[in-house]
Amino acid sequence: MTRVVVALGSNLGDRAANLQAAIELITAAGVLVDGVSSVWETEPIPADQPAYLNAVVTGKWDGDAHRLLAALKQVEQALGRRPERRWGPRPIDLDILFFGDEQLDTPELTVPHPRIAERAFVLVPLSEVVPGPLPVLGARAVELLDRIGLQGAKRTGVALRRPLTPGPAPAERERGAKRIARGGEVSGR
């Protein structure tokens, strides 16, 4: 299994509920979530939209990076994300920050995420769940954050729950993935 780090963001609807639902659906899709950061409120980029809530989760994934990307896209769609303008408002945004120690650069996926070092909304929650040197980059998130500052990031009082089970059994994982693909409810295992 590969160690994965995924960033979560939401700036439409019930932002905290969107983040929690994403964690549940990510787990149902097969990510064994084992770490969840605090929730941070950050200013949007670009500024012509509502503020974001951001978090980062860590876990393990049994598959390749493109399968993980496809699963995350299904979760985004299940939670109401539709293709619109780049960097526009959205109920949920899921980005693969790290996929083990792999470096990928394909038309669909770049890992590590190319703008990690310039975004406090990623680095602040990332520093909570990956306190040591970051895969591939070698620097710690707090060291990168020292270079750019908090950029207005504020910890909220919202506490996201890690799933009660470490992840579904393989048969349930497959059923959960199929339900996500159909846009169905998967959190009530």
Long-range contacts (C-beta under 8 A, 24 or more apart in sequence): 1-32, 1-60, 1-61, 1-62, 2-60, 2-61, 2-62, 2-63, 2-65, 2-99, 2-100, 2-102, 3-58, 3-59, 3-60, 3-98, 3-100, 3-135, 4-31, 4-58, 4-59, 4-60, 4-61, 4-68, 4-96, 4-98, 4-99, 4-100, 5-56, 5-57, 5-58, 5-96, 5-97, 5-98, 5-126, 5-129, 5-130, 5-135, 6-31, 6-56, 6-57, 6-58, 6-59, 6-72, 6-94, 6-95, 6-96, 6-97, 7-54, 7-55, 7-56, 7-93, 7-94, 7-95, 7-97, 7-113, 7-122, 7-125, 7-126, 8-54, 8-55, 8-56, 8-57, 8-92, 8-93, 8-94, 9-52, 9-53, 9-54, 9-55, 9-90, 9-92, 9-93, 9-95, 9-121, 10-52, 10-53, 10-90, 10-91, 10-92, 10-93, 11-44, 11-49, 11-50, 11-51, 11-52, 11-53, 11-89, 11-90, 12-50, 12-80, 12-89, 12-90, 12-91, 13-80, 13-91, 15-52, 15-53, 16-53, 16-156, 16-158, 16-160, 18-53, 18-79, 18-91, 18-92, 19-53, 19-55, 19-92, 19-158, 19-160, 20-160, 20-161, 21-79, 21-92, 21-187, 22-75, 22-79, 22-92, 22-94, 23-57, 23-160, 23-161, 23-162, 23-163, 24-163, 24-186, 24-187, 25-75, 25-78, 25-79, 25-176, 25-180, 25-186, 25-187, 26-57, 26-59, 26-71, 26-72, 26-75, 26-94, 27-163, 27-165, 27-167, 27-168, 28-168, 28-172, 28-173, 28-176, 28-177, 28-179, 28-180, 28-186, 28-187, 28-189, 29-71, 29-72, 29-74, 29-75, 29-173, 29-176, 29-177, 29-180, 30-61, 30-62, 30-63, 30-71, 30-167, 30-168, 30-173, 30-176, 30-177, 31-57, 31-59, 31-60, 31-61, 31-68, 31-71, 31-167, 32-59, 32-60, 32-61, 32-166, 32-167, 33-57, 33-58, 33-59, 33-162, 33-163, 33-166, 33-167, 34-58, 34-59, 34-60, 34-162, 34-166, 35-59, 35-129, 35-162, 36-129, 36-160, 36-161, 36-162, 37-125, 37-126, 37-128, 37-129, 37-160, 38-125, 38-128, 38-155, 38-156, 38-158, 38-159, 39-125, 39-155, 39-156, 39-158, 39-159, 39-160, 40-121, 40-124, 40-125, 40-153, 40-154, 40-155, 40-156, 41-153, 41-154, 41-156, 42-120, 42-121, 42-151, 42-152, 42-153, 42-154, 43-151, 43-152, 44-89, 45-87, 45-119, 46-87, 49-88, 49-89, 50-89, 52-121, 53-156, 53-158, 54-121, 54-122, 54-124, 54-125, 54-153, 55-125, 55-160, 56-97, 56-122, 56-125, 56-126, 56-128, 56-129, 56-130, 57-129, 58-129, 58-130, 59-167, 61-99, 65-96, 65-99, 65-102, 65-104, 65-109, 65-111, 66-106, 66-108, 66-109, 68-96, 68-99, 69-96, 69-108, 69-109, 71-177, 71-180, 72-96, 74-177, 74-180, 74-181, 75-180, 77-183, 78-180, 78-183, 78-184, 78-186, 95-122, 97-122, 97-126, 98-130, 98-134, 98-135, 98-136, 100-135, 101-135, 101-136, 102-136, 103-136, 112-136, 112-137, 116-144, 117-144, 117-147, 117-148, 118-148, 119-148, 119-151, 120-145, 120-148, 120-149, 120-150, 120-151, 120-152, 120-153, 121-151, 121-153, 123-148, 124-150, 124-153, 165-189
